[in-house]
Amino acid sequence: MHSAEIAFIVVGVLLVLVIGNIVFSFVAERRNPPIGNFIECEGVRLHYLERGDPVAPSVVLFHGNGSLI
């Protein structure tokens, strides 16, 4: 095999993996819709959950997504 053929195969496999990842994530999101609400803050879509008594003192907990690291 020539290096061009190997490169073509590698690119093809990577393309199939990327498309598969997109399809599987779309299916997973359709089957498991998020609970809570979304807001947009400075162009960033944020997901949040509200719990407890709205007149009680508040605690805000932030966490990141492992894919953002």
PQR file of N, CA, C, O and H, with PARSE charges and radii, in Angstrom:
ATOM      1  N   MET A   1       0.832  -1.184   0.000 -0.4000 1.5000
ATOM      2  CA  MET A   1       0.000   0.000   0.000 -0.0000 2.0000
ATOM      3  C   MET A   1       0.875   1.245   0.000  0.5500 1.7000
ATOM      4  O   MET A   1       1.929   1.292   0.633 -0.5500 1.4000
ATOM      5  N   HIS A   2       0.417   2.225  -0.710 -0.4000 1.5000
ATOM      6  CA  HIS A   2       1.122   3.499  -0.746 -0.0000 2.0000
ATOM      7  C   HIS A   2       0.631   4.388   0.384  0.5500 1.7000
ATOM      8  O   HIS A   2      -0.455   4.183   0.926 -0.5500 1.4000
ATOM      9  H   HIS A   2      -0.439   2.187  -1.224  0.4000 1.0000
ATOM     10  N   SER A   3       1.429   5.359   0.727 -0.4000 1.5000
ATOM     11  CA  SER A   3       1.069   6.257   1.829 -0.0000 2.0000
ATOM     12  C   SER A   3      -0.212   7.040   1.519  0.5500 1.7000
ATOM     13  O   SER A   3      -0.960   7.373   2.438 -0.5500 1.4000
ATOM     14  H   SER A   3       2.312   5.525   0.287  0.4000 1.0000
ATOM     15  N   ALA A   4      -0.477   7.337   0.245 -0.4000 1.5000
ATOM     16  CA  ALA A   4      -1.695   8.051  -0.128 -0.0000 2.0000
ATOM     17  C   ALA A   4      -2.923   7.180   0.150  0.5500 1.7000
ATOM     18  O   ALA A   4      -3.949   7.682   0.609 -0.5500 1.4000
ATOM     19  H   ALA A   4       0.130   7.066  -0.501  0.4000 1.0000
ATOM     20  N   GLU A   5      -2.821   5.878  -0.127 -0.4000 1.5000
ATOM     21  CA  GLU A   5      -3.941   4.970   0.141 -0.0000 2.0000
ATOM     22  C   GLU A   5      -4.200   4.850   1.638  0.5500 1.7000
ATOM     23  O   GLU A   5      -5.351   4.835   2.075 -0.5500 1.4000
ATOM     24  H   GLU A   5      -1.987   5.471  -0.501  0.4000 1.0000
ATOM     25  N   ILE A   6      -3.139   4.767   2.416 -0.4000 1.5000
ATOM     26  CA  ILE A   6      -3.275   4.675   3.871 -0.0000 2.0000
ATOM     27  C   ILE A   6      -3.907   5.964   4.413  0.5500 1.7000
ATOM     28  O   ILE A   6      -4.794   5.910   5.265 -0.5500 1.4000
ATOM     29  H   ILE A   6      -2.204   4.779   2.061  0.4000 1.0000
ATOM     30  N   ALA A   7      -3.457   7.102   3.926 -0.4000 1.5000
ATOM     31  CA  ALA A   7      -4.019   8.377   4.364 -0.0000 2.0000
ATOM     32  C   ALA A   7      -5.496   8.465   4.004  0.5500 1.7000
ATOM     33  O   ALA A   7      -6.297   8.958   4.797 -0.5500 1.4000
ATOM     34  H   ALA A   7      -2.736   7.145   3.234  0.4000 1.0000
ATOM     35  N   PHE A   8      -5.861   7.997   2.828 -0.4000 1.5000
ATOM     36  CA  PHE A   8      -7.259   8.007   2.399 -0.0000 2.0000
ATOM     37  C   PHE A   8      -8.106   7.121   3.305  0.5500 1.7000
ATOM     38  O   PHE A   8      -9.219   7.502   3.667 -0.5500 1.4000
ATOM     39  H   PHE A   8      -5.210   7.597   2.183  0.4000 1.0000
ATOM     40  N   ILE A   9      -7.606   5.958   3.674 -0.4000 1.5000
ATOM     41  CA  ILE A   9      -8.332   5.046   4.562 -0.0000 2.0000
ATOM     42  C   ILE A   9      -8.486   5.676   5.950  0.5500 1.7000
ATOM     43  O   ILE A   9      -9.565   5.625   6.541 -0.5500 1.4000
ATOM     44  H   ILE A   9      -6.702   5.648   3.379  0.4000 1.0000
ATOM     45  N   VAL A  10      -7.413   6.266   6.461 -0.4000 1.5000
ATOM     46  CA  VAL A  10      -7.474   6.900   7.786 -0.0000 2.0000
ATOM     47  C   VAL A  10      -8.486   8.039   7.787  0.5500 1.7000
ATOM     48  O   VAL A  10      -9.287   8.149   8.716 -0.5500 1.4000
ATOM     49  H   VAL A  10      -6.538   6.307   5.981  0.4000 1.0000
ATOM     50  N   VAL A  11      -8.465   8.884   6.766 -0.4000 1.5000
ATOM     51  CA  VAL A  11      -9.413   9.991   6.672 -0.0000 2.0000
ATOM     52  C   VAL A  11     -10.843   9.453   6.566  0.5500 1.7000
ATOM     53  O   VAL A  11     -11.757  10.005   7.179 -0.5500 1.4000
ATOM     54  H   VAL A  11      -7.815   8.794   6.011  0.4000 1.0000
ATOM     55  N   GLY A  12     -11.040   8.394   5.804 -0.4000 1.5000
ATOM     56  CA  GLY A  12     -12.366   7.790   5.677 -0.0000 2.0000
ATOM     57  C   GLY A  12     -12.886   7.253   7.000  0.5500 1.7000
ATOM     58  O   GLY A  12     -14.050   7.458   7.345 -0.5500 1.4000
ATOM     59  H   GLY A  12     -10.298   7.946   5.306  0.4000 1.0000
ATOM     60  N   VAL A  13     -12.021   6.563   7.742 -0.4000 1.5000
ATOM     61  CA  VAL A  13     -12.420   6.020   9.050 -0.0000 2.0000
ATOM     62  C   VAL A  13     -12.751   7.164  10.010  0.5500 1.7000
ATOM     63  O   VAL A  13     -13.750   7.099  10.727 -0.5500 1.4000
ATOM     64  H   VAL A  13     -11.075   6.396   7.461  0.4000 1.0000
ATOM     65  N   LEU A  14     -11.928   8.199  10.029 -0.4000 1.5000
ATOM     66  CA  LEU A  14     -12.198   9.346  10.897 -0.0000 2.0000
ATOM     67  C   LEU A  14     -13.512  10.034  10.531  0.5500 1.7000
ATOM     68  O   LEU A  14     -14.259  10.454  11.415 -0.5500 1.4000
ATOM     69  H   LEU A  14     -11.116   8.251   9.447  0.4000 1.0000
ATOM     70  N   LEU A  15     -13.791  10.149   9.262 -0.4000 1.5000
ATOM     71  CA  LEU A  15     -15.035  10.755   8.805 -0.0000 2.0000
ATOM     72  C   LEU A  15     -16.242   9.931   9.261  0.5500 1.7000
ATOM     73  O   LEU A  15     -17.239  10.487   9.723 -0.5500 1.4000
ATOM     74  H   LEU A  15     -13.185   9.808   8.544  0.4000 1.0000
ATOM     75  N   VAL A  16     -16.149   8.618   9.131 -0.4000 1.5000
ATOM     76  CA  VAL A  16     -17.233   7.741   9.590 -0.0000 2.0000
ATOM     77  C   VAL A  16     -17.423   7.881  11.097  0.5500 1.7000
ATOM     78  O   VAL A  16     -18.560   7.917  11.569 -0.5500 1.4000
ATOM     79  H   VAL A  16     -15.339   8.166   8.755  0.4000 1.0000
ATOM     80  N   LEU A  17     -16.339   7.960  11.856 -0.4000 1.5000
ATOM     81  CA  LEU A  17     -16.440   8.120  13.312 -0.0000 2.0000
ATOM     82  C   LEU A  17     -17.076   9.454  13.691  0.5500 1.7000
ATOM     83  O   LEU A  17     -17.889   9.508  14.613 -0.5500 1.4000
ATOM     84  H   LEU A  17     -15.416   7.931  11.472  0.4000 1.0000
ATOM     85  N   VAL A  18     -16.722  10.514  13.002 -0.4000 1.5000
ATOM     86  CA  VAL A  18     -17.300  11.831  13.291 -0.0000 2.0000
ATOM     87  C   VAL A  18     -18.796  11.823  12.996  0.5500 1.7000
ATOM     88  O   VAL A  18     -19.590  12.287  13.814 -0.5500 1.4000
ATOM     89  H   VAL A  18     -16.062  10.470  12.253  0.4000 1.0000
ATOM     90  N   ILE A  19     -19.180  11.308  11.853 -0.4000 1.5000
ATOM     91  CA  ILE A  19     -20.603  11.252  11.497 -0.0000 2.0000
ATOM     92  C   ILE A  19     -21.356  10.373  12.485  0.5500 1.7000
ATOM     93  O   ILE A  19     -22.456  10.728  12.907 -0.5500 1.4000
ATOM     94  H   ILE A  19     -18.535  10.931  11.189  0.4000 1.0000
ATOM     95  N   GLY A  20     -20.788   9.236  12.861 -0.4000 1.5000
ATOM     96  CA  GLY A  20     -21.420   8.357  13.845 -0.0000 2.0000
ATOM     97  C   GLY A  20     -21.594   9.048  15.184  0.5500 1.7000
ATOM     98  O   GLY A  20     -22.632   8.897  15.828 -0.5500 1.4000
ATOM     99  H   GLY A  20     -19.893   8.947  12.519  0.4000 1.0000
ATOM    100  N   ASN A  21     -20.596   9.801  15.610 -0.4000 1.5000
ATOM    101  CA  ASN A  21     -20.683  10.528  16.874 -0.0000 2.0000
ATOM    102  C   ASN A  21     -21.801  11.563  16.828  0.5500 1.7000
ATOM    103  O   ASN A  21     -22.544  11.709  17.798 -0.5500 1.4000
ATOM    104  H   ASN A  21     -19.752   9.923  15.086  0.4000 1.0000
ATOM    105  N   ILE A  22     -21.931  12.271  15.735 -0.4000 1.5000
ATOM    106  CA  ILE A  22     -22.989  13.271  15.589 -0.0000 2.0000
ATOM    107  C   ILE A  22     -24.362  12.611  15.635  0.5500 1.7000
ATOM    108  O   ILE A  22     -25.271  13.102  16.304 -0.5500 1.4000
ATOM    109  H   ILE A  22     -21.328  12.152  14.946  0.4000 1.0000
ATOM    110  N   VAL A  23     -24.511  11.505  14.926 -0.4000 1.5000
ATOM    111  CA  VAL A  23     -25.792  10.796  14.901 -0.0000 2.0000
ATOM    112  C   VAL A  23     -26.132  10.246  16.283  0.5500 1.7000
ATOM    113  O   VAL A  23     -27.261  10.406  16.747 -0.5500 1.4000
ATOM    114  H   VAL A  23     -23.773  11.105  14.382  0.4000 1.0000
ATOM    115  N   PHE A  24     -25.174   9.601  16.946 -0.4000 1.5000
ATOM    116  CA  PHE A  24     -25.438   9.026  18.263 -0.0000 2.0000
ATOM    117  C   PHE A  24     -25.760  10.117  19.289  0.5500 1.7000
ATOM    118  O   PHE A  24     -26.626   9.909  20.139 -0.5500 1.4000
ATOM    119  H   PHE A  24     -24.257   9.470  16.569  0.4000 1.0000
ATOM    120  N   SER A  25     -25.099  11.257  19.236 -0.4000 1.5000
ATOM    121  CA  SER A  25     -25.398  12.331  20.186 -0.0000 2.0000
ATOM    122  C   SER A  25     -26.788  12.905  19.922  0.5500 1.7000
ATOM    123  O   SER A  25     -27.506  13.242  20.863 -0.5500 1.4000
ATOM    124  H   SER A  25     -24.395  11.426  18.546  0.4000 1.0000
ATOM    125  N   PHE A  26     -27.176  13.019  18.652 -0.4000 1.5000
ATOM    126  CA  PHE A  26     -28.517  13.508  18.316 -0.0000 2.0000
ATOM    127  C   PHE A  26     -29.579  12.552  18.859  0.5500 1.7000
ATOM    128  O   PHE A  26     -30.570  12.992  19.441 -0.5500 1.4000
ATOM    129  H   PHE A  26     -26.593  12.745  17.887  0.4000 1.0000
ATOM    130  N   VAL A  27     -29.375  11.249  18.672 -0.4000 1.5000
ATOM    131  CA  VAL A  27     -30.327  10.256  19.162 -0.0000 2.0000
ATOM    132  C   VAL A  27     -30.390  10.290  20.692  0.5500 1.7000
ATOM    133  O   VAL A  27     -31.480  10.223  21.262 -0.5500 1.4000
ATOM    134  H   VAL A  27     -28.569  10.892  18.200  0.4000 1.0000
ATOM    135  N   ALA A  28     -29.252  10.391  21.358 -0.4000 1.5000
ATOM    136  CA  ALA A  28     -29.220  10.428  22.826 -0.0000 2.0000
ATOM    137  C   ALA A  28     -29.941  11.671  23.351  0.5500 1.7000
ATOM    138  O   ALA A  28     -30.664  11.586  24.344 -0.5500 1.4000
ATOM    139  H   ALA A  28     -28.367  10.445  20.895  0.4000 1.0000
ATOM    140  N   GLU A  29     -29.756  12.812  22.708 -0.4000 1.5000
ATOM    141  CA  GLU A  29     -30.425  14.030  23.149 -0.0000 2.0000
ATOM    142  C   GLU A  29     -31.930  13.947  22.924  0.5500 1.7000
ATOM    143  O   GLU A  29     -32.701  14.479  23.723 -0.5500 1.4000
ATOM    144  H   GLU A  29     -29.168  12.881  21.902  0.4000 1.0000
ATOM    145  N   ARG A  30     -32.357  13.294  21.858 -0.4000 1.5000
ATOM    146  CA  ARG A  30     -33.798  13.125  21.610 -0.0000 2.0000
ATOM    147  C   ARG A  30     -34.435  12.184  22.623  0.5500 1.7000
ATOM    148  O   ARG A  30     -35.569  12.408  23.046 -0.5500 1.4000
ATOM    149  H   ARG A  30     -31.731  12.861  21.209  0.4000 1.0000
ATOM    150  N   ARG A  31     -33.727  11.144  23.015 -0.4000 1.5000
ATOM    151  CA  ARG A  31     -34.255  10.172  23.976 -0.0000 2.0000
ATOM    152  C   ARG A  31     -34.214  10.687  25.407  0.5500 1.7000
ATOM    153  O   ARG A  31     -35.022  10.263  26.233 -0.5500 1.4000
ATOM    154  H   ARG A  31     -32.805  10.962  22.671  0.4000 1.0000
ATOM    155  N   ASN A  32     -33.293  11.590  25.716 -0.4000 1.5000
ATOM    156  CA  ASN A  32     -33.099  12.093  27.074 -0.0000 2.0000
ATOM    157  C   ASN A  32     -33.070  13.618  27.074  0.5500 1.7000
ATOM    158  O   ASN A  32     -32.005  14.217  27.220 -0.5500 1.4000
ATOM    159  H   ASN A  32     -32.636  11.934  25.045  0.4000 1.0000
ATOM    160  N   PRO A  33     -34.235  14.250  26.911 -0.5600 1.5000
ATOM    161  CA  PRO A  33     -34.230  15.716  26.897  0.2800 2.0000
ATOM    162  C   PRO A  33     -33.818  16.277  28.254  0.5500 1.7000
ATOM    163  O   PRO A  33     -34.113  15.671  29.285 -0.5500 1.4000
ATOM    164  N   PRO A  34     -33.144  17.421  28.271 -0.5600 1.5000
ATOM    165  CA  PRO A  34     -32.684  17.982  29.539  0.2800 2.0000
ATOM    166  C   PRO A  34     -33.848  18.496  30.379  0.5500 1.7000
ATOM    167  O   PRO A  34     -34.842  18.996  29.851 -0.5500 1.4000
ATOM    168  N   ILE A  35     -33.704  18.361  31.705 -0.4000 1.5000
ATOM    169  CA  ILE A  35     -34.678  18.965  32.606 -0.0000 2.0000
ATOM    170  C   ILE A  35     -34.175  20.354  32.955  0.5500 1.7000
ATOM    171  O   ILE A  35     -32.979  20.624  32.847 -0.5500 1.4000
ATOM    172  H   ILE A  35     -32.897  17.954  32.133  0.4000 1.0000
ATOM    173  N   GLY A  36     -35.056  21.220  33.363 -0.4000 1.5000
ATOM    174  CA  GLY A  36     -34.647  22.572  33.707 -0.0000 2.0000
ATOM    175  C   GLY A  36     -34.891  23.525  32.556  0.5500 1.7000
ATOM    176  O   GLY A  36     -35.681  23.248  31.653 -0.5500 1.4000
ATOM    177  H   GLY A  36     -36.028  21.000  33.450  0.4000 1.0000
ATOM    178  N   ASN A  37     -34.206  24.644  32.602 -0.4000 1.5000
ATOM    179  CA  ASN A  37     -34.388  25.713  31.618 -0.0000 2.0000
ATOM    180  C   ASN A  37     -33.040  26.143  31.056  0.5500 1.7000
ATOM    181  O   ASN A  37     -31.985  25.772  31.570 -0.5500 1.4000
ATOM    182  H   ASN A  37     -33.564  24.869  33.335  0.4000 1.0000
ATOM    183  N   PHE A  38     -33.099  26.933  29.992 -0.4000 1.5000
ATOM    184  CA  PHE A  38     -31.906  27.489  29.364 -0.0000 2.0000
ATOM    185  C   PHE A  38     -32.040  29.001  29.288  0.5500 1.7000
ATOM    186  O   PHE A  38     -33.131  29.526  29.066 -0.5500 1.4000
ATOM    187  H   PHE A  38     -33.956  27.235  29.574  0.4000 1.0000
ATOM    188  N   ILE A  39     -30.931  29.690  29.473 -0.4000 1.5000
ATOM    189  CA  ILE A  39     -30.858  31.125  29.230 -0.0000 2.0000
ATOM    190  C   ILE A  39     -29.612  31.382  28.397  0.5500 1.7000
ATOM    191  O   ILE A  39     -28.695  30.561  28.351 -0.5500 1.4000
ATOM    192  H   ILE A  39     -30.045  29.263  29.654  0.4000 1.0000
ATOM    193  N   GLU A  40     -29.596  32.532  27.743 -0.4000 1.5000
ATOM    194  CA  GLU A  40     -28.398  32.911  26.994 -0.0000 2.0000
ATOM    195  C   GLU A  40     -27.765  34.099  27.689  0.5500 1.7000
ATOM    196  O   GLU A  40     -28.435  35.091  27.976 -0.5500 1.4000
ATOM    197  H   GLU A  40     -30.341  33.199  27.780  0.4000 1.0000
ATOM    198  N   CYS A  41     -26.475  33.995  27.959 -0.4000 1.5000
ATOM    199  CA  CYS A  41     -25.738  35.040  28.659 -0.0000 2.0000
ATOM    200  C   CYS A  41     -24.464  35.345  27.868  0.5500 1.7000
ATOM    201  O   CYS A  41     -23.562  34.512  27.790 -0.5500 1.4000
ATOM    202  H   CYS A  41     -25.932  33.189  27.727  0.4000 1.0000
ATOM    203  N   GLU A  42     -24.399  36.513  27.297 -0.4000 1.5000
ATOM    204  CA  GLU A  42     -23.255  36.946  26.497 -0.0000 2.0000
ATOM    205  C   GLU A  42     -22.906  35.938  25.406  0.5500 1.7000
ATOM    206  O   GLU A  42     -21.736  35.626  25.185 -0.5500 1.4000
ATOM    207  H   GLU A  42     -25.133  37.190  27.361  0.4000 1.0000
ATOM    208  N   GLY A  43     -23.925  35.439  24.735 -0.4000 1.5000
ATOM    209  CA  GLY A  43     -23.736  34.526  23.624 -0.0000 2.0000
ATOM    210  C   GLY A  43     -23.514  33.074  24.007  0.5500 1.7000
ATOM    211  O   GLY A  43     -23.290  32.233  23.137 -0.5500 1.4000
ATOM    212  H   GLY A  43     -24.875  35.693  24.914  0.4000 1.0000
ATOM    213  N   VAL A  44     -23.574  32.764  25.306 -0.4000 1.5000
ATOM    214  CA  VAL A  44     -23.370  31.395  25.779 -0.0000 2.0000
ATOM    215  C   VAL A  44     -24.704  30.848  26.285  0.5500 1.7000
ATOM    216  O   VAL A  44     -25.371  31.492  27.094 -0.5500 1.4000
ATOM    217  H   VAL A  44     -23.757  33.447  26.014  0.4000 1.0000
ATOM    218  N   ARG A  45     -25.087  29.686  25.822 -0.4000 1.5000
ATOM    219  CA  ARG A  45     -26.325  29.050  26.259 -0.0000 2.0000
ATOM    220  C   ARG A  45     -26.056  28.306  27.560  0.5500 1.7000
ATOM    221  O   ARG A  45     -25.217  27.406  27.608 -0.5500 1.4000
ATOM    222  H   ARG A  45     -24.544  29.163  25.164  0.4000 1.0000
ATOM    223  N   LEU A  46     -26.780  28.691  28.628 -0.4000 1.5000
ATOM    224  CA  LEU A  46     -26.587  28.105  29.948 -0.0000 2.0000
ATOM    225  C   LEU A  46     -27.813  27.309  30.358  0.5500 1.7000
ATOM    226  O   LEU A  46     -28.946  27.743  30.154 -0.5500 1.4000
ATOM    227  H   LEU A  46     -27.461  29.422  28.589  0.4000 1.0000
ATOM    228  N   HIS A  47     -27.580  26.158  30.931 -0.4000 1.5000
ATOM    229  CA  HIS A  47     -28.636  25.292  31.438 -0.0000 2.0000
ATOM    230  C   HIS A  47     -28.691  25.447  32.945  0.5500 1.7000
ATOM    231  O   HIS A  47     -27.653  25.438  33.606 -0.5500 1.4000
ATOM    232  H   HIS A  47     -26.659  25.805  31.097  0.4000 1.0000
ATOM    233  N   TYR A  48     -29.903  25.591  33.506 -0.4000 1.5000
ATOM    234  CA  TYR A  48     -30.008  25.746  34.949 -0.0000 2.0000
ATOM    235  C   TYR A  48     -31.236  25.014  35.482  0.5500 1.7000
ATOM    236  O   TYR A  48     -32.198  24.765  34.756 -0.5500 1.4000
ATOM    237  H   TYR A  48     -30.746  25.598  32.969  0.4000 1.0000
ATOM    238  N   LEU A  49     -31.175  24.680  36.762 -0.4000 1.5000
ATOM    239  CA  LEU A  49     -32.274  24.055  37.491 -0.0000 2.0000
ATOM    240  C   LEU A  49     -32.607  24.922  38.691  0.5500 1.7000
ATOM    241  O   LEU A  49     -31.713  25.430  39.366 -0.5500 1.4000
ATOM    242  H   LEU A  49     -30.393  24.883  37.351  0.4000 1.0000
ATOM    243  N   GLU A  50     -33.884  25.087  38.952 -0.4000 1.5000
ATOM    244  CA  GLU A  50     -34.319  25.806  40.150 -0.0000 2.0000
ATOM    245  C   GLU A  50     -34.922  24.795  41.108  0.5500 1.7000
ATOM    246  O   GLU A  50     -35.747  23.972  40.712 -0.5500 1.4000
ATOM    247  H   GLU A  50     -34.611  24.674  38.404  0.4000 1.0000
ATOM    248  N   ARG A  51     -34.508  24.855  42.380 -0.4000 1.5000
ATOM    249  CA  ARG A  51     -35.018  23.950  43.393 -0.0000 2.0000
ATOM    250  C   ARG A  51     -35.293  24.732  44.669  0.5500 1.7000
ATOM    251  O   ARG A  51     -34.634  25.736  44.940 -0.5500 1.4000
ATOM    252  H   ARG A  51     -33.838  25.524  42.702  0.4000 1.0000
ATOM    253  N   GLY A  52     -36.250  24.282  45.443 -0.4000 1.5000
ATOM    254  CA  GLY A  52     -36.475  24.840  46.766 -0.0000 2.0000
ATOM    255  C   GLY A  52     -37.430  26.011  46.789  0.5500 1.7000
ATOM    256  O   GLY A  52     -38.120  26.301  45.812 -0.5500 1.4000
ATOM    257  H   GLY A  52     -36.786  23.467  45.223  0.4000 1.0000
ATOM    258  N   ASP A  53     -37.452  26.674  47.930 -0.4000 1.5000
ATOM    259  CA  ASP A  53     -38.339  27.807  48.194 -0.0000 2.0000
ATOM    260  C   ASP A  53     -37.775  29.064  47.547  0.5500 1.7000
ATOM    261  O   ASP A  53     -36.648  29.453  47.854 -0.5500 1.4000
ATOM    262  H   ASP A  53     -36.892  26.438  48.724  0.4000 1.0000
ATOM    263  N   PRO A  54     -38.535  29.716  46.649 -0.5600 1.5000
ATOM    264  CA  PRO A  54     -38.003  30.890  45.960  0.2800 2.0000
ATOM    265  C   PRO A  54     -37.744  32.097  46.867  0.5500 1.7000
ATOM    266  O   PRO A  54     -36.985  32.988  46.487 -0.5500 1.4000
ATOM    267  N   VAL A  55     -38.356  32.148  48.057 -0.4000 1.5000
ATOM    268  CA  VAL A  55     -38.133  33.294  48.943 -0.0000 2.0000
ATOM    269  C   VAL A  55     -37.022  33.029  49.953  0.5500 1.7000
ATOM    270  O   VAL A  55     -36.613  33.948  50.662 -0.5500 1.4000
ATOM    271  H   VAL A  55     -38.973  31.424  48.366  0.4000 1.0000
ATOM    272  N   ALA A  56     -36.532  31.817  50.035 -0.4000 1.5000
ATOM    273  CA  ALA A  56     -35.452  31.466  50.962 -0.0000 2.0000
ATOM    274  C   ALA A  56     -34.110  31.963  50.407  0.5500 1.7000
ATOM    275  O   ALA A  56     -34.013  32.256  49.215 -0.5500 1.4000
ATOM    276  H   ALA A  56     -36.864  31.070  49.458  0.4000 1.0000
ATOM    277  N   PRO A  57     -33.081  32.063  51.250 -0.5600 1.5000
ATOM    278  CA  PRO A  57     -31.744  32.426  50.736  0.2800 2.0000
ATOM    279  C   PRO A  57     -31.295  31.444  49.649  0.5500 1.7000
ATOM    280  O   PRO A  57     -31.629  30.260  49.685 -0.5500 1.4000
ATOM    281  N   SER A  58     -30.550  31.951  48.706 -0.4000 1.5000
ATOM    282  CA  SER A  58     -30.162  31.151  47.541 -0.0000 2.0000
ATOM    283  C   SER A  58     -28.726  30.658  47.633  0.5500 1.7000
ATOM    284  O   SER A  58     -27.864  31.293  48.240 -0.5500 1.4000
ATOM    285  H   SER A  58     -30.278  32.913  48.676  0.4000 1.0000
ATOM    286  N   VAL A  59     -28.502  29.528  47.024 -0.4000 1.5000
ATOM    287  CA  VAL A  59     -27.165  28.979  46.830 -0.0000 2.0000
ATOM    288  C   VAL A  59     -27.034  28.682  45.344  0.5500 1.7000
ATOM    289  O   VAL A  59     -27.899  28.031  44.758 -0.5500 1.4000
ATOM    290  H   VAL A  59     -29.202  29.012  46.530  0.4000 1.0000
ATOM    291  N   VAL A  60     -25.972  29.152  44.745 -0.4000 1.5000
ATOM    292  CA  VAL A  60     -25.737  28.910  43.325 -0.0000 2.0000
ATOM    293  C   VAL A  60     -24.522  28.000  43.208  0.5500 1.7000
ATOM    294  O   VAL A  60     -23.447  28.310  43.721 -0.5500 1.4000
ATOM    295  H   VAL A  60     -25.270  29.681  45.221  0.4000 1.0000
ATOM    296  N   LEU A  61     -24.704  26.883  42.532 -0.4000 1.5000
ATOM    297  CA  LEU A  61     -23.617  25.930  42.314 -0.0000 2.0000
ATOM    298  C   LEU A  61     -23.270  25.915  40.833  0.5500 1.7000
ATOM    299  O   LEU A  61     -24.143  25.730  39.986 -0.5500 1.4000
ATOM    300  H   LEU A  61     -25.577  26.631  42.114  0.4000 1.0000
ATOM    301  N   PHE A  62     -22.005  26.108  40.526 -0.4000 1.5000
ATOM    302  CA  PHE A  62     -21.529  26.070  39.142 -0.0000 2.0000
ATOM    303  C   PHE A  62     -20.698  24.817  38.935  0.5500 1.7000
ATOM    304  O   PHE A  62     -19.951  24.400  39.819 -0.5500 1.4000
ATOM    305  H   PHE A  62     -21.295  26.259  41.215  0.4000 1.0000
ATOM    306  N   HIS A  63     -20.834  24.234  37.783 -0.4000 1.5000
ATOM    307  CA  HIS A  63     -19.944  23.144  37.415 -0.0000 2.0000
ATOM    308  C   HIS A  63     -19.744  23.184  35.916  0.5500 1.7000
ATOM    309  O   HIS A  63     -20.548  23.752  35.176 -0.5500 1.4000
ATOM    310  H   HIS A  63     -21.441  24.572  37.065  0.4000 1.0000
ATOM    311  N   GLY A  64     -18.679  22.581  35.493 -0.4000 1.5000
ATOM    312  CA  GLY A  64     -18.376  22.552  34.067 -0.0000 2.0000
ATOM    313  C   GLY A  64     -18.632  21.172  33.508  0.5500 1.7000
ATOM    314  O   GLY A  64     -18.904  20.216  34.234 -0.5500 1.4000
ATOM    315  H   GLY A  64     -18.027  22.120  36.094  0.4000 1.0000
ATOM    316  N   ASN A  65     -18.539  21.103  32.228 -0.4000 1.5000
ATOM    317  CA  ASN A  65     -18.691  19.850  31.521 -0.0000 2.0000
ATOM    318  C   ASN A  65     -17.294  19.288  31.270  0.5500 1.7000
ATOM    319  O   ASN A  65     -16.382  20.034  30.913 -0.5500 1.4000
ATOM    320  H   ASN A  65     -18.319  21.880  31.638  0.4000 1.0000
ATOM    321  N   GLY A  66     -17.122  17.995  31.452 -0.4000 1.5000
ATOM    322  CA  GLY A  66     -15.816  17.389  31.240 -0.0000 2.0000
ATOM    323  C   GLY A  66     -15.258  17.619  29.855  0.5500 1.7000
ATOM    324  O   GLY A  66     -14.040  17.636  29.679 -0.5500 1.4000
ATOM    325  H   GLY A  66     -17.863  17.389  31.742  0.4000 1.0000
ATOM    326  N   SER A  67     -16.122  17.798  28.863 -0.4000 1.5000
ATOM    327  CA  SER A  67     -15.636  18.022  27.501 -0.0000 2.0000
ATOM    328  C   SER A  67     -15.105  19.436  27.321  0.5500 1.7000
ATOM    329  O   SER A  67     -14.475  19.726  26.304 -0.5500 1.4000
ATOM    330  H   SER A  67     -17.112  17.785  29.007  0.4000 1.0000
ATOM    331  N   LEU A  68     -15.343  20.320  28.278 -0.4000 1.5000
ATOM    332  CA  LEU A  68     -14.852  21.694  28.172 -0.0000 2.0000
ATOM    333  C   LEU A  68     -13.430  21.841  28.685  0.5500 1.7000
ATOM    334  O   LEU A  68     -12.811  22.886  28.486 -0.5500 1.4000
ATOM    335  H   LEU A  68     -15.855  20.085  29.104  0.4000 1.0000
ATOM    336  N   ILE A  69     -12.903  20.825  29.336 -0.4000 1.5000
ATOM    337  CA  ILE A  69     -11.556  20.908  29.903 -0.0000 2.0000
ATOM    338  C   ILE A  69     -10.523  20.904  28.797  0.5500 1.7000
ATOM    339  O   ILE A  69      -9.324  20.968  29.071 -0.5500 1.4000
ATOM    340  H   ILE A  69     -13.406  19.975  29.497  0.4000 1.0000
TER
END
